[in-house]
């Protein structure tokens, strides 16, 4: 087919600009794809950050705090009728230690999740290696 195209100078003149336009379009599509991937990656990172922030804030405050207040009030009134001071009745840990405990718990859950994924990957690779041999 190239032999026929090279013999006709008019076709050759038309094919060269057509190829240039084709390459330019392919380059534009490639650039657009890269930009779209970058935008989607940024959107996922921002969304993940917002979700993580929401999760942390909701786990640090919320319903559990109300339940602890009820327990503290129940401890404040002893059964023998002697009232305790507020300092004695407040056995709840400080806010900083609660935050530390929750962060530690969340980090443990995340590490266990990563370990589970890595274990699954390892088992899959072993399974594939056994099938290949």
C-alpha positions in Angstrom: 0.0 0.0 0.0 2.9 2.3 0.7 4.1 1.7 -2.8 0.9 3.1 -4.2 1.0 6.0 -1.8 4.5 6.9 -2.7 3.7 6.9 -6.4 0.9 9.4 -6.2 2.3 12.8 -5.0 -1.2 14.2 -4.1 -1.9 11.3 -1.8 1.5 11.7 -0.2 0.7 15.4 0.4 -2.6 14.5 2.1 -1.2 11.6 4.2 1.6 13.6 5.8 -0.6 16.3 7.3 -3.1 13.6 8.3 -0.4 11.7 10.2 0.8 14.9 11.9 -2.8 15.7 13.1 -3.2 12.1 14.2 0.0 12.3 16.3 -1.0 15.7 17.7 -4.4 14.3 18.7 -2.9 11.2 20.3 -0.5 13.5 22.3 -3.4 15.7 23.5 -5.4 12.6 24.5 -2.3 11.3 26.4 -1.8 14.7 28.2 -5.5 14.9 29.0 -5.4 11.4 30.5 -2.4 12.3 32.7 -4.1 15.4 33.9 -7.3 13.5 34.7 -5.4 10.8 36.6 -3.6 13.5 38.6 -6.9 15.3 39.4 -8.6 12.0 40.4 -5.6 11.1 42.6 -5.8 14.5 44.3 -9.6 14.1 44.8 -9.1 10.7 46.4 -6.4 12.0 48.7 -8.6 14.9 49.8 -11.6 12.7 50.2 -9.6 10.2 52.2 -8.2 12.9 54.4 -11.7 14.3 55.1 -13.0 10.8 55.8 -10.1 10.1 58.2 -10.6 13.5 59.9 -14.3 12.8 60.3 -13.6 9.3 61.7 -11.1 10.6 64.2 -13.3 13.4 65.4 -16.3 11.2 65.7 -14.4 8.5 67.6 -12.9 11.1 69.9 -16.2 12.7 70.7 -19.7 11.4 70.7 -22.0 8.9 72.5 -19.3 7.3 74.6 -18.6 10.6 76.4 -22.3 10.8 77.5 -22.2 7.2 78.8 -19.0 7.9 80.8 -20.8 10.9 82.4 -23.6 8.7 83.6 -21.2 6.2 85.0 -19.3 9.0 86.8 -22.6 10.3 88.3 -23.4 6.8 89.5 -20.0 6.5 91.2 -20.4 9.9 92.8 -23.2 8.7 95.1 -21.9 5.8 97.2 -24.3 3.2 98.6 -23.5 4.0 102.2 -24.8 7.6 101.9 -21.5 9.4 102.3 -20.9 11.9 99.5 -17.5 11.8 97.7 -15.9 14.9 96.4 -15.8 15.5 92.6 -12.1 14.7 92.5 -12.5 11.3 94.2 -15.5 10.4 92.0 -13.7 11.4 88.7 -11.7 8.3 88.0 -12.0 8.8 84.2 -8.7 9.3 82.4 -7.8 12.7 81.1 -8.6 13.8 77.6 -5.0 13.4 76.4 -4.8 9.8 77.6 -8.2 9.1 75.9 -6.9 10.5 72.7 -3.7 8.5 73.0 -5.6 5.3 73.6 -7.9 5.8 70.7 -5.0 6.7 68.3 -3.1 3.6 69.5 -6.2 1.5 68.9 -6.7 2.9 65.4 -3.0 2.5 64.6 -3.2 -1.1 65.7 -6.3 -1.8 63.5 -4.6 -0.2 60.5 -1.4 -2.2 61.1 -3.4 -5.4 61.4 -5.2 -4.6 58.2 -2.0 -4.0 56.3 -0.5 -7.2 57.7 -3.7 -9.1 56.6 -3.3 -7.7 53.0 0.4 -8.6 52.9 -0.4 -12.1 54.2 -3.0 -12.6 51.5 -0.5 -11.4 48.8 2.1 -13.8 50.1 -0.3 -16.7 50.1 -1.5 -15.9 46.6 2.2 -15.7 45.4 2.9 -19.0 47.0 -0.2 -20.5 45.4 0.8 -19.3 42.0 4.4 -20.6 42.5 3.0 -24.0 43.5 0.8 -24.1 40.4 3.7 -23.1 38.1 6.0 -25.8 39.4 
